[in-house]
């Protein structure tokens, strides 16, 4: 009877309208009205009910779709887990629709074998009379109709490859690096799913500072430096060492007395250990023989030496004939492979220790010997051991001229720098086009955190993220390049296993994403693997910068060129600039700030994030994770 009373109340207004028609006395109006009244009334009531039912169904569908998405984004892998998440979301979403009373007993969430979340919900809708005519059929004159909706969300409708390019430079010290670790971990946990069928999801971690550390993969990317060559002998003199008994200075000449010296005019000799007249020590001289016991010291061209400003000789001097006119050391090393004009660095020689940890230019090479041009034996004699290493670009050691003219030597690291030449902005295989070597300078070392190639192993990814440590300058362009390479099928030959491989470009159901994060200006471009002399402030001791400009030019423009090449491959790029605000308006059409890189590199303005502070950084990564995981509603 409750249904009759409700219906009577709702019909009150319509009844009064019908009464006015009933009182009409104009010809056949009353008869026509009497015939039409039941149909008109029922039609009006059904229209109201249909509208109400349609509105409830649409609102419930929206709320259930959102709840199914929330359940699908969760990491739960069972019905109970996704139900908890889904119901919480559905309750929250239905707060916007107070006319809908949720029937939790008629609402379910379940996970299918192929990774889809299916949500079903039914609610009761108050009606006037629509339940009499419309399915589902209820009892006659019952005042409610049950409305049901269903939503299906694929947890992943594509294969996913994501490269996280993370700034771990010195400016990220303190809370920043801690927040970055937390944010990147959360992103990985949201994006890389535990279930890897029927679709997979992988991530790569590319930490960068002054370069990107490839660890054991470095040789395959930038080639293996030649190993050192064993030294079996090192000679520079011949004959017996003679003692100098006296040296006289007269008539613009220096005359040496050494009993039975055995030298002939034109011979070259080396003098060392002289007291008093120290100016003649550790030098080669040409001999002008006077007699059996005396000779004059001359220049290499045969000119007598003016003794002016030379001290008086006190004794202890030694002299010996040289094998060469410069008294340089000749090294024996079987099949050494060095070439004239190349550089070598000597280590661990016994006896002739003056050669150690010094770089020389190779001269007069033969298959098994070469001369250390400019070497100074200092009267020492070789006894055993030693190795010679090449010291040019691409070698284990690189000796170069520093920005201010001093000779510098750096040892190669497992980090890499830019690739130069025609393939600077391509992802051509490193087996065909090597990337740049990296020679760190003091105080700006290769980061200890190495690149992690694509993997679906969430534990390994999050463990490596937890180890991130700050330090070094900012080569953002190098980090971006390796973000690309990590998702490029052309670099598959570099990775340890097939599990790290990227799928071919254009494969069905595939999404490739690069997320690039930085907190500062790109200040570290390279020339021949060493930080260039035109690098920006904060890139380390300028005394150790190499005396040449960056081969690829501005690191900012390098980054943009790399991004353009990636986008041409349909790679989606998200950019995150932590407290990056600078824009150089004085150089239009020139990319020369990190802010411009952030805004230009991204796939669209919707893919740009400019967080301010740690909290915003965490929210930016969450938003990117949600965007990457934005799931398609199947039905």
DANORCOR-V598195 format. One record per helix or strand. SS is the DSSP state (hx for helix, st for strand). FROM is the first residue (numbers start at 1). TO is the last residue. If there is no record, write none. Layout:
ss = [SS SS]
from = [FROM FROM]
to = [TO TO]
This chain:
ss = [hx hx hx hx st st hx st st hx hx st st hx st st st st st st st hx st st st st st st st st hx st st st st st st hx st st st st st hx hx hx hx st st st hx st hx st hx hx st hx st]
from = [2 29 79 104 107 116 130 144 159 170 175 201 212 215 229 233 237 246 253 268 275 278 283 294 304 315 318 329 343 350 353 358 369 384 387 397 407 421 436 441 444 450 452 458 476 489 498 510 526 530 542 546 555 572 594 605 608 614 633]
to = [22 73 94 106 111 126 133 154 167 172 191 208 213 222 230 235 243 250 257 272 275 280 289 298 304 315 322 332 347 350 355 363 373 384 390 402 417 423 439 441 444 450 455 466 486 494 500 518 527 532 544 546 568 577 601 607 609 628 633]
